[in-house]
Amino acid sequence: MALESETTTGYPLEPSPQQMRDMAEAAVQFLVQFIEDLPESPAADLEGFEEVVGRLREPPPETGGPFDPLLDLVADGAAKGFNTTGPGYLAYIPGGGLYAAAVADFLACGVNRYVNVWNAAPAYAQIEWSVLRWLFDQFSYPVEARGLLTSGGSMANFSAIVSARKALLPEDFLDGMLYASDQTHASVFKAAVLAGFPARSIRTVPTTPELRIDPDALRAMIGEDRAAGRRPFLLVANAGTTNTGAVDPIAELAAVARDEGLWLHVDGAYGGFFQLTERGREMFRGIERSDSITLDPHKGMFLPYGTGALLVRDGARLREAHHLGADYLQDLAAEEEIPNFADYSPELSRDFRGLRVWLPLKLYGFGAFRAALDEKLDLARFLDEGLRETRGFELPWPCEVTVVAFRYRPGTGDPEEFNRRLLDRINASKRVFLSSTMIGGRFVIRACIVSHRTHRDRIEEALDIIRQAARDLDR
Ligand SMILES: Cc1ncc(COP(=O)(O)O)c(C=O)c1O
C-alpha cells in the first residue's frame, strides 16, 4: 500500500514515485506484448486507419486525464500503417528497432543531460565518443578522425558535402562540381542543393549494367568540366544503393579521387554496417581510403529511427565546416580528449543518441551484430536464388548486400501493369510487405532484408507468397 505522499505530489507536471512506476510499468507491459505479438501482426495494415486518426483530431486539451486511455491510443496507432518493427517488413530499408535501444532512450530522456559540449556531461559525451571511435576502427580511420551521430543518413550526407565544400572550394563555390551515380540516394542530391549548389554543379554519372558507377564515364565528365574551367571537388560512392544494393567500385573510385584531388564520400547509409562481415569488407574494399562515410545505425544496427552517423577521416575539416562560437557559450570548456560535438555538427541542442548505440553494443557485443548481418546476407542470397530458379522471374542485377530486385515476365499482357498488380497481391498477404522502384524506366519490385527480426522462416514464406502470387495472376 503506497503512502499518500507516494501517490500524489499535488503538482501535475511532477508525478509521485508511485505514479512514475505505474506509468512506466504500463508502458513496458504494452511494449513487451507488442514485441511478442510481432510475428503474428500484419506486415502492413491501413484498414480502418481513418477511425484511429479521427480520434486524434481534437482541440488542445486544457486539462489533463489519466495515462491508460492515452496508452491505448498509442497502441492503436502502432497497429496502423507499415509494421516497420516486424519480421515481414521488407520494404524500403528496414531497421527493426532493438528493445535495448528503447530502454536506452527512456534512460537518456529521464536523465536529460546535454552531451554536445563535453564538460556538461563528460561521461555521456565519452559514451558518444567511444561509439564513434569503435566505428572509426571498423573502417581503419586514423586517430585524427572525428564524427558525429546525426538524426539519419540525410543529415550525415549533408554535413559531409558541406565539409568537402569548405575544405576544397573557395567562399565563392558556385563553379564546384560533384559527381554521383544515377543510382545514388536522393538525399545526396538534396544535400547538395541545401549546401547551396546550383543544379549545374551536380553531375549524375551513368552506371554499368550492374548499376555500379561507370568509372570511364566519370573520368570523361571530370575532364570535360576541368576543360570548361569548372572545379571538380567531390565524388560520392555507394556502399549499397537503395534500389538494388549495388556497390560502386570503391577502390577504383579512391584512385580517381586521389588523382583528381577530389573528396571521396561513401554513402553507406544502407549497406555500411555490412563492413562488420567478411563479405561486406570484401565488397567495400577501398572504403578505408575515403574522406568520409555515412552510416545509418537505424538501418544496419537495427536501432530506432533517428540514429545516423558521419565519420570524417580528417576531423579538422569537419570542425572547420561547422564551428562557429558565440559569446554566451564562452563558459563552456574547450575541446580536450573528448570533442565538443556541437563544433562538428549543425545542431546545438539535441538528444543523447549515443546511449541508444552504446547500450546494445555493450550488452551484445559487435559479434552479435556481425552474426545478424551475416544472416541477412545469407537470407538475401536464398531469396535471390529461389526466384532465379522460378520460371518467369527476371533478376537482371546481381544480389549485392541484401536487396533482391526482381520482375516477372507474364505470358500475356502489359508487364508493367502485371508487376504493379503482383506487388499489390504479395502485400495483400499481410505476411510480408515489399516496395517498388523504377530502373531504366521500368517498374521493379524489391525486397530488402535488414531487420534483426527477419529470419529464414519468414523469407521461405516470402518466397512461397511471391511465387504463388505470380502463378495466380499469370493464368
Ligand atoms: C543509400 C541511402 N542513403 C541515404 C539515405 C537517407 O537516410 P535517412 O533516411 O536516414 O535520412 C538512405 C535511406 O534509405 C539510403 O538508403
The ligand as an SDF file (V2000), in Angstrom:
LIG
                    3D

 16 16  0  0  0  0  0  0  0  0999 V2000
   21.7190    4.7330  -49.5260 C   0  0  0  0  0  0  0  0  0  0  0  0
   20.9500    5.6950  -48.6730 C   0  0  0  0  0  0  0  0  0  0  0  0
   21.4640    6.9060  -48.4140 N   0  0  0  0  0  0  0  0  0  0  0  0
   20.8300    7.8120  -47.6440 C   0  0  0  0  0  0  0  0  0  0  0  0
   19.6120    7.5270  -47.1000 C   0  0  0  0  0  0  0  0  0  0  0  0
   18.8980    8.5640  -46.2670 C   0  0  0  0  0  0  0  0  0  0  0  0
   18.9410    8.1630  -44.9290 O   0  0  0  0  0  0  0  0  0  0  0  0
   17.8590    8.6510  -43.8500 P   0  0  0  0  0  0  0  0  0  0  0  0
   16.5380    8.1310  -44.3340 O   0  0  0  0  0  0  0  0  0  0  0  0
   18.3300    8.0110  -42.5950 O   0  0  0  0  0  0  0  0  0  0  0  0
   17.8990   10.1360  -43.7930 O   0  0  0  0  0  0  0  0  0  0  0  0
   19.0140    6.2750  -47.3470 C   0  0  0  0  0  0  0  0  0  0  0  0
   17.6840    5.9460  -46.7920 C   0  0  0  0  0  0  0  0  0  0  0  0
   17.0950    4.9520  -47.0890 O   0  0  0  0  0  0  0  0  0  0  0  0
   19.7110    5.3390  -48.1450 C   0  0  0  0  0  0  0  0  0  0  0  0
   19.2000    4.1310  -48.4140 O   0  0  0  0  0  0  0  0  0  0  0  0
  1  2  1  0
  2  3  1  0
  2 15  2  0
  3  4  2  0
  4  5  1  0
  5  6  1  0
  5 12  2  0
  6  7  1  0
  7  8  1  0
  8  9  2  0
  8 10  1  0
  8 11  1  0
 12 13  1  0
 12 15  1  0
 13 14  2  0
 15 16  1  0
M  END
$$$$
